[in-house]
Amino acid sequence: MNSTALMMYLTANIVVTAFTAFFFWKVLKTPPREDHDDEHQGPKTFDAT
């Protein structure tokens, strides 16, 4: 493997790993959403026709 191919391989692996780590960290640090009261909005109905 020549040096250009090795650099492309390492760059692609580093970029994919960085994106994966970033979004994993983002999921871990995002606070949970607040629950909304569904009682005041009425029942959810779905028309199947």
C-alpha positions as CSV (number, residue, x, y, z in Angstrom):
1,M,0.0,0.0,0.0
2,N,1.5,3.3,-1.0
3,S,1.5,6.4,1.3
4,T,-1.4,8.1,-0.5
5,A,-3.7,5.2,0.0
6,L,-2.6,4.8,3.6
7,M,-3.4,8.5,4.3
8,M,-6.8,8.2,2.6
9,Y,-7.6,5.1,4.6
10,L,-6.5,6.7,7.9
11,T,-8.4,9.9,7.2
12,A,-11.6,8.1,6.3
13,N,-11.4,6.0,9.5
14,I,-10.7,9.0,11.7
15,V,-13.6,11.0,10.2
16,V,-16.1,8.2,10.6
17,T,-14.9,7.5,14.1
18,A,-15.1,11.2,15.1
19,F,-18.7,11.5,13.7
20,T,-19.7,8.4,15.5
21,A,-18.2,9.5,18.8
22,F,-19.7,13.0,18.5
23,F,-23.2,11.8,17.9
24,F,-22.9,9.1,20.7
25,W,-21.7,11.9,23.1
26,K,-24.6,14.1,22.0
27,V,-27.1,11.4,22.7
28,L,-25.6,10.8,26.1
29,K,-25.6,14.5,27.1
30,T,-29.0,15.5,25.7
31,P,-31.5,16.0,28.5
32,P,-34.7,14.0,28.3
33,R,-37.7,15.8,26.9
34,E,-40.4,17.0,29.2
35,D,-43.7,15.1,29.1
36,H,-46.6,17.1,27.9
37,D,-50.1,16.7,29.5
38,D,-52.1,14.7,27.0
39,E,-55.3,15.3,29.1
40,H,-55.7,18.9,27.9
41,Q,-55.2,18.0,24.3
42,G,-57.9,15.4,24.1
43,P,-57.6,11.8,23.0
44,K,-55.6,10.9,20.0
45,T,-57.9,9.3,17.4
46,F,-56.9,7.8,14.1
47,D,-59.3,7.5,11.2
48,A,-58.7,4.1,9.5
49,T,-61.1,4.7,6.7
